[in-house]
Amino acid sequence: MKRTPEHVLEDESKQALRSFLPPKWIFGEKIPDYGIDIEITIVEGEEVTNRILWVQLKATEDMKRKGSCQMRTDHLKYYDGCPLPVVIMYWIKSENIFYYIFAQKYIAEELSINNPDWRRQKTVTITFDSKLETAEDLKSTATEGYHYIIKQQLHLESKITTILSPISRLCLGRDTKISQLENDLKHTNILLIKGIAGIGKTTLGIKFRDRLEEKGYQTFWHQFDSQSYEDLLLNLSEYLKNRGSISAMHLKDQEMIPEERLKIAVQELCNYPTVLFLDNFQVFEDDSDFKIFTDYLRNSHLVIMSRSQPKFLSEDYENLQYLDKDSSVELLRALNVKESQEVLEKIYEKTRGHPWSLVCFFRLSHVLPVRTLLDELPNFSKEQQTYIFEQCWKHLDDSERDFLMRASVFMKPLNFDALRVCSKAGLSEVLISLAQNFYIVKRGEYYYIHDIIKDFAFSELKKDLSLFCEAQRKAAGYYRKNMSAENLLLVHRHLKEVGEYREGINLIVSNIYYFWREGFWSDVRKMLEESLSSFNNQDMITRIYNSLGTIVRALGEWDKAMGYHKKSLEISEELGDMFGIAISCGNIGTVYYEKGEWDKALEHQKKSLEIFEELEDMSGIAKTYGNLGEVFHKFQETLIRYLMLDDQRQINRFYDLEKEGIIHGLRVSSPIQWHKPDVLI
């Protein structure tokens, strides 16, 4: 098929740009994303720098309107939120000249000033006033762009922070409750703030925490996002370490089960008085491990925020009450709902003083007449909540709805980089609007979407299968770029949602060393055990068995570890997979080493070494030599102990092993160089 003139011109423009750049610079073509089709990485000398440019390359045979072209508005909105500098280039073939603009700066400092309503247009005219003279121009733009984007991000975050937060407003009428909590703190170690969604539990908890900090209390805040409390232990470890605790390091010790580490945490909290706030506690179906707080917590306090009564608490707590009439009216006035006292009281009667419903009423009053709202709004019930959610959702613009749906799949609070993943256009505009409407709030370095709107957005997202899958994959991609043990678990969960379960497990197995190094052993163990029935691929099953053996061995469950590694060995032998056999033999040898069965450990390590040598696998050879050295050292160490005890029976046993060829050199006085055995995965 004959190519169109446009396609030919496009290829010619790319070739012209390649020729313009220094040969060492990395020129990469991208699948076009909002027009961005090229990525340029700057190389200085032999060093690949972190200065990267995204490029939209346009071309024309001969520029008739010198220095300008039409651009789609949705493309420019997208560029405005990109994490890397975007350069729009225009190649004039007849002159072999490139004109260019740095998109983000142009949008902020020229387009938005000269044409404030440009976002409402379908296309806008872009004026190019810079000619690309040398590659140094692009290098300078990359450097300037990096600093410019950081500066814009800080400016946006500052602007979000200065937007009047709902925290202080929604706490109107809660002074009595805060005083009650302060008084209860003097008489009990555990407090519960319980209530339905939108009643203001988190808001009250934050206000209470701030009040305590003003009075000199040490506080710690944690929000649960899943039924695992591994993240809590890791964060508590850092907190207690900073307070001076020597035992804090044990909270990261993965060789101890989470329950035991939680006990240590409670013991340390007794030594370092703290008010510990645990939010979103209703995620736990089984909270029995937390009974340790009721049994042993002293000198510190636990404040729980939950929609339901925790099962480990024997005492029943009353629910957080709605706002009374005066507080509801005061809140509506603070939100600038300009209606008479009578109308404000009717709003209170309709909503029964439910804080989130009052805030939503304020939001809807900007787009619908208040009296219409009062007539159409059902009395306080599920029907009222449904009406409010649907109306609020209806009056968001497309970019805001798209952002909230994409953000709803994230299982952790969002940092600024994650916000970019959720935004397809105009991040700053969307973020400011959602913050002004109290849908999103910034606490510290993280952004939190209100649970109610997040749940509603997720229910809407599930109606669009294509967008649902795209959002889940984007979230997985974000966590994949920031690899850690916890993020690997999150990648797996997102991929599982779109049926790509095997890819998630494969990623975990291929990167199991992150868990070995960072933790989350119990979580990954459960995930791997559940995955075994999902695979028919025998090679993958052997890798899962080896990974499981590694994890449970570290937890001290040697017999289970041995079972997993032997299953892996059996499958590898059936497949004739010599590399897999070497791996499994080495891992079995390591388990025997942990159990103190040195002869069996040495036997399996030697078998592993023989295979690695046949395969000429230098990495496997090196690790196995290290393992052999450690086992040999233990042999000598144990023999010396028996010699000192004059245990002739055991001494003879060691020399018999030497005669059998299992071990050599026991009479040598100096042990060979050794290190702790490596796990082969």
Stockholm file with secondary structure:
# STOCKHOLM 1.0

chainA/1-681         MKRTPEHVLEDESKQALRSFLPPKWIFGEKIPDYGIDIEITIVEGEEVTNRILWVQLKATEDMKRKGSCQMRTDHLKYYDGCPLPVVIMYWIKSENIFYYIFAQKYIAEELSINNPDWRRQKTVTITFDSKLETAEDLKSTATEGYHYIIKQQLHLESKITTILSPISRLCLGRDTKISQLENDLKHTNILLIKGIAGIGKTTLGIKFRDRLEEKGYQTFWHQFDSQSYEDLLLNLSEYLKNRGSISAMHLKDQEMIPEERLKIAVQELCNYPTVLFLDNFQVFEDDSDFKIFTDYLRNSHLVIMSRSQPKFLSEDYENLQYLDKDSSVELLRALNVKESQEVLEKIYEKTRGHPWSLVCFFRLSHVLPVRTLLDELPNFSKEQQTYIFEQCWKHLDDSERDFLMRASVFMKPLNFDALRVCSKAGLSEVLISLAQNFYIVKRGEYYYIHDIIKDFAFSELKKDLSLFCEAQRKAAGYYRKNMSAENLLLVHRHLKEVGEYREGINLIVSNIYYFWREGFWSDVRKMLEESLSSFNNQDMITRIYNSLGTIVRALGEWDKAMGYHKKSLEISEELGDMFGIAISCGNIGTVYYEKGEWDKALEHQKKSLEIFEELEDMSGIAKTYGNLGEVFHKFQETLIRYLMLDDQRQINRFYDLEKEGIIHGLRVSSPIQWHKPDVLI
#=GR chainA/1-681 SS CCCCHHHHHHHHHHHHHHHHSCTTSEEEEEEEETTEEEEEEEEETTEEEEEEEEEEEEEESSCSSTTEEEEEHHHHHHHHTCSSCEEEEEEETTTTEEEEEEHHHHIIIIIHHHCTTGGGSSEEEEECCEECCSHHHHHHHHHHHHHHHHHHHHHHHHHHHHSCCHHHHHTTTCHHHHHHHHHHHTTCSEEEEECCTTSCHHHHHHHHHHHHHHTTCCEEEEECCSSCCHHHHHHHHHHHHHHTCSGGGGGGCTTSCHHHHHHHHHHHHHHSCCEEEEECGGGCSCCGGGHHHHHHCCSSEEEEEESSCCTTCCSCCCBCCCCCHHHHHHHHHHTTCCCCHHHHHHHHHHHTTCHHHHHHHHHHTTTSCHHHHHHHSCSSSHHHHHHHHHHHHHTSCHHHHHHHHHHTTCSSCBCHHHHHHHCSSCHHHHHHHHHHTTSEEEETTEEEECHHHHHHHHHHHTTCHHHHHHHHHHHHHHHHHSCCHHHHHHHHHHHHHTTCHHHHHHHHHHTTHHHHHHCCHHHHHHHHHHHGGGCCCHHHHHHHHHHHHHHHHHTTCHHHHHHHHHHHHHHHHHHTCHHHHHHHHHHHHHHHHHHTCHHHHHHHHHHHHHHHHHHTCHHHHHHHHHHHHHHHHHHHHHHHHHHHHTCHHHHHHHHHHHHTTSSCCTTCSSCCCCCCCCCCC
#=GC SS_cons         CCCCHHHHHHHHHHHHHHHHSCTTSEEEEEEEETTEEEEEEEEETTEEEEEEEEEEEEEESSCSSTTEEEEEHHHHHHHHTCSSCEEEEEEETTTTEEEEEEHHHHIIIIIHHHCTTGGGSSEEEEECCEECCSHHHHHHHHHHHHHHHHHHHHHHHHHHHHSCCHHHHHTTTCHHHHHHHHHHHTTCSEEEEECCTTSCHHHHHHHHHHHHHHTTCCEEEEECCSSCCHHHHHHHHHHHHHHTCSGGGGGGCTTSCHHHHHHHHHHHHHHSCCEEEEECGGGCSCCGGGHHHHHHCCSSEEEEEESSCCTTCCSCCCBCCCCCHHHHHHHHHHTTCCCCHHHHHHHHHHHTTCHHHHHHHHHHTTTSCHHHHHHHSCSSSHHHHHHHHHHHHHTSCHHHHHHHHHHTTCSSCBCHHHHHHHCSSCHHHHHHHHHHTTSEEEETTEEEECHHHHHHHHHHHTTCHHHHHHHHHHHHHHHHHSCCHHHHHHHHHHHHHTTCHHHHHHHHHHTTHHHHHHCCHHHHHHHHHHHGGGCCCHHHHHHHHHHHHHHHHHTTCHHHHHHHHHHHHHHHHHHTCHHHHHHHHHHHHHHHHHHTCHHHHHHHHHHHHHHHHHHTCHHHHHHHHHHHHHHHHHHHHHHHHHHHHTCHHHHHHHHHHHHTTSSCCTTCSSCCCCCCCCCCC
//
